[in-house]
Amino acid sequence: MNEAQTFKLVIPGKPVAWARPRTGRAGQFYNTKRTQEHRDMIAWLAKEALAGRDAPLFTGPVQVNLVFDFGSNPQTVIEVRPIFPEKECHIRKEDIDNLCKLAIEAISGEPRKHLPGIVLADDSQVCRLEAIKRKESE
């Protein structure tokens, strides 16, 4: 892999946080429809950006940068790059950790379900994470 290789994806629309799982009538847990739909949309966009790949783009340790923009042009920017040696905040209901969880899960594989990764083989590859919630686009 080229050291300069970076994967960047811009997801249009208001960022969505991973909602708390719900409990069904039979006691089973499930994700909310909104969470699942947004996760599926991010996964679809990532697959489209990497069309023709049947394996994850990265398999070693990575840094993930996330920007959750709630301003007049709402969007989520996901940037992933391999790790080599080497102001204005949106304070609202959406917790940054849940925003990060949804974005990273959407581009990762699901080993328990034997589903292959899209950008990452598994979310455990993320060794460094930078995330920003902001009111306005820069």
C-alpha positions in Angstrom: 0.0 0.0 0.0 1.1 3.5 -0.8 1.9 5.5 2.3 0.0 8.5 0.9 -3.1 6.5 0.2 -6.1 7.9 2.0 -9.8 7.0 1.7 -12.2 9.9 2.0 -16.0 9.8 1.9 -18.5 12.7 2.2 -22.0 11.6 3.3 -24.6 14.3 2.6 -27.3 15.2 5.1 -27.6 15.6 8.8 -25.2 13.3 10.7 -27.0 10.4 12.6 -25.8 9.0 15.9 -26.0 5.3 16.7 -29.2 4.9 18.8 -29.5 2.7 21.8 -30.7 -0.8 20.8 -34.4 -1.5 21.4 -35.9 -4.6 22.9 -38.5 -6.5 20.9 -41.6 -8.2 22.4 -39.8 -11.6 22.5 -36.8 -10.0 24.3 -34.5 -9.7 21.3 -32.5 -6.6 20.7 -32.6 -4.6 17.4 -31.3 -1.4 16.0 -33.7 1.4 15.2 -34.8 1.8 11.6 -33.1 5.3 11.3 -29.8 3.9 12.6 -29.9 0.9 10.3 -30.9 3.0 7.2 -28.1 5.5 7.8 -25.5 2.8 8.4 -26.7 1.0 5.2 -26.4 4.3 3.2 -22.8 4.9 4.4 -21.9 1.3 3.6 -23.4 1.7 0.1 -21.6 5.0 -0.6 -18.3 3.4 0.5 -18.9 0.4 -1.7 -19.6 2.7 -4.6 -16.4 4.7 -4.0 -14.4 1.4 -4.0 -16.3 -0.2 -6.8 -14.7 -3.5 -8.0 -12.9 -4.2 -4.7 -13.8 -7.5 -3.1 -11.5 -7.0 -0.1 -11.1 -4.2 2.5 -8.9 -1.2 1.4 -6.9 -1.3 4.7 -5.9 -4.3 6.8 -3.4 -2.8 9.2 -3.6 -0.1 11.9 -5.4 3.1 10.7 -6.3 6.6 11.8 -9.8 7.7 11.3 -10.8 11.4 11.1 -14.5 12.2 11.3 -16.2 15.6 10.9 -19.9 15.8 11.7 -21.2 19.0 10.3 -24.6 20.2 11.5 -24.4 23.6 9.7 -26.2 25.0 6.6 -24.6 22.3 4.5 -24.9 19.2 6.8 -22.7 16.3 6.0 -20.3 13.7 7.5 -16.8 13.4 6.3 -14.9 10.1 6.9 -11.2 10.1 6.2 -9.1 7.0 6.8 -5.4 6.7 6.4 -2.8 4.2 7.5 -0.7 5.0 10.6 3.0 5.3 10.1 5.6 6.2 12.9 5.7 9.5 13.2 -13.3 25.5 17.8 -16.6 25.8 17.1 -18.5 22.8 18.6 -22.0 21.5 18.0 -23.2 20.8 21.6 -26.5 19.0 21.1 -28.2 15.7 21.7 -25.9 13.7 19.4 -23.1 12.1 21.4 -19.8 12.1 19.4 -19.0 8.5 20.4 -22.3 7.3 18.9 -21.8 9.4 15.8 -18.3 7.8 15.5 -19.6 4.3 16.2 -22.2 4.4 13.4 -19.7 5.8 10.8 -16.9 3.3 11.6 -19.3 0.3 11.9 -20.7 1.2 8.5 -17.3 0.9 6.7 -16.1 -2.2 8.7 -16.8 -5.9 8.4 -18.9 -7.8 10.8 -16.9 -10.9 11.8 -19.6 -12.3 14.0 -22.0 -12.4 11.0 -19.1 -13.4 8.6 -19.7 -10.2 6.6 -16.6 -8.8 4.8 -15.3 -5.3 5.4 -15.7 -2.4 2.9 -12.9 0.0 3.9 -11.7 -1.8 7.0 -11.6 -5.5 7.7 -12.7 -4.9 11.3 -13.3 -1.8 13.5 -10.6 -3.0 15.9 -8.0 -1.7 13.3 -8.8 1.8 14.4 -5.9 2.8 16.6 -6.2 6.6 16.4 -9.5 8.6 16.1 -10.1 12.3 15.7 -13.7 13.5 15.6 -15.2 16.9 15.4 -18.8 18.1 15.8 -19.3 21.6 14.5 -22.0 24.1 13.7 -20.9 25.4 10.4 -18.8 24.2 7.5 -15.3 25.7 7.2 
